[in-house]
Amino acid sequence: MKNPWREVPLDQYERHMAEQKVYQLQELNRLMERQLNGYPVNSVAILGVAGGNGLEHIEADQYESVVGVDINDEYLNACWRRYPKLQSCLKLICADLRQPEISLPQVDLVIANLVLEYIGIGCFFHCLDTIRPRLVSCVVQQGQKENVVSPSPYVQELQRVEEIYQDIDPTGLVARMREAGWVVMLREEIPMPNGKRLIRLDFHLRQQQ
């Protein structure tokens, strides 16, 4: 099945996410600022980077490597145009994170916001196995299961992504991460205007004895 995210125009996606009753573009931008600046790391990979929302919070010399991964070329082209100051460290990769042959550069920190719902925990672990980070920060969405895509004037363009959407239980995610050697070190919950909640979970890799 062709991934429906290849078909969603970036402009429509961002307008939908920025709608006052959705408000996820704005909140994810604030979260990204804290994720990018919260840890002393030299490299970061952003899974599902889209048009680069939040990358303006990176200083040009802050990271040796910033890797942005997305399935949609249009999104990555826009991201490249929007952030010329980062082009010395920015590497953009067009890839489907659900594919078993995925291979990504090794970095210190992985950020994955509203991505696990579309690739699944199993594929997420496979990505972590190939990237081998020491820190992970992710955001998952909870609430209103009947409205996977929140109502907005732009919802028509995003309706098909429901085909690959799956609920991610934060408690179950923490348990799975713990089994894989990860320790949760931060949990943050943000209520949204439409009744949904964004839940940020940060993990560090347990040191081997």
N, C-alpha and C positions, 0 to 999 in steps of 0.2 A: 504493500500500500504506500502510495506517495505521501510523504509527510505534509500535512496541510499547512504547516508554518512556512512552506516555500511559496504559498499562494497569498499570504496576508500582506497587503501593502504597508510599508513602514508608517506612512503618514496616517493611515486609518488606525493602525495599532496604537500609535502614540497619542492620537486624539482621544481614542477610547480610554486609554489608561489615565489620561489627564482630566477626564470629565470629573466635575465636582462630586458626583455621587459615587465615583469609582476611586479617584484620588491616589491610585497606586503609583503613577509615574513620579509624583512629587514625594511620596513617602519612601519609595524605593531609592530615590536620589539621596534623601537624608540618610537612609540606612547605608547606602554605598559609601558615603563620605566617612561614616564611622568604621565601616569594614576596611576601607582602604588605608585609613590612618590609625587604626587601633593597635597594630602590631609592628614590631621592628623586623621587617622582611625586605628582601631585595628583589623578589619576583612574585608575580601574581598571575593567575589564570582566571578569567571571568567566563563561566559557561553560560551561554545564552546572552551574549553581550548586546544583541540587537543593534540599535543605533548609537550605543555608547552612553546611555543615560548614566550620569554620575562620574564619568571619566574626567570631567572638568576639575574634580577635586584632587587630581594627581599633578604634582609639580614635575617639570620636565626632567629633573635630575633625581627624583625620588626613588625610582625603580630602575634596575638594570634591564628588566624585561617585563612587559605587560602583554599577556597573551589573551586575545579575545576570540572566542569560539562561537559560531552560530551556523545554522543550517541555511540561512537565506543570504545570498550574495548581495542583494539590494541593501540589506541592513548593514553589511560589512563595508560596502562602498560608501554609504552615508557616514559611518563611523570614522572611516579614514579621512573623509573631507572635513569633518567637524573638528578634528583634533590634530591640526598640523604640528602643534608644539610637542606632541608625543611621538612623532613619526620616527625618532631615533631609537625608541625603545618598544614601540607598538608593533606587535605581530598579530595579524588577523588570519584566522583559519576557518575555512568553510567546511563544515563536517557535520554529519548526523551522529549525535552522541549515543544513539541507540545501536549503532553498528558494531559488531564484535571485533572488527579489524581496526577500530579507532586507535590512534597513536598520537599522543600529545606531549609537548615538551615538559620536562620536569621543572616545577616551581616550588616556592616556599608556601604560598597561600592559594587556596582555591575558593572562589566566591561563586555560589550557585543560587540565584534568587528566582523563585517561581519557575524552576527548571525540572526539579524532581518529579513534579506532577505530570510532565510530558515525556520523561524518559524512563521513569521507574527507578526504584532503589538499586536493583541489580545492575543496571547500566551505569548508574552513578558510581557504584563501587568499582566497576570495571574502569571507569575514567580515573578514579583515584589510584587504582593499581598502576596505571600507565604514567600518571603525572607524579606520583609519589610525593605529595606535599607533607609538610609537618603541621599545617594548620588548615582548617576548613571552616568557612562561614556560609551558612545557607539560610534561605528564607522560604518557608512553605505557607500555604494559604489554608485557612480553615473557615467553615461556616457556609450556609446557604447552598447545600448540595444540589438543590433544584436549579440553581443558576450558576453553572460553572463559569460562564462568561457573563459578567454583570451587565444588566440592561444599560444601554446608551444609544445615541443616534448612530453609532458605528458598529453595533453588535452584529449586523448582517455579515460583515466581512470576516468576523472572527468565529462564526458559528461552527465551522467545520473542525476547529481545534478540539472541540468536545469529543471527537472520535477517538483521540489518543489520550485524553485526560484520565488521570487516576488519582484518587484521594491519597494523601500522604499523612499518616498518623504520626504526629511529633513524638509521642511516647514510644511507638514502635521503631521510629527512625533512631532515636537515642539508644534503644536496646540493641538494634542491629549494628550501630556504630561501635557500641561498647564491645560487642562480640568480636568485631574486627580490629580491636585494639585502640579505639578512639575514646577520649574522655571529654565529656561535655564541660565547658568552662563558662558558658554564658547562655542564658535563655531570656529572650525579650519578646514581649507580646504587645502588638500595636492594634487597637481597634480601628476599624475603617468605617466611613460614613454609611456604607451599604449593609452593615451588620457583619461583614466578614472580619477576620483577624489575620494579620501577618505575624508569623512567629519566626523569630531569628534564633538560630542555634549555632553556636561556635564550638569547635572541637580542637583538641590538640592530640597528637599521636603519643600514646603511652610509651615511655622509654622502656626498652628491653632490659631485663635484669641480667 
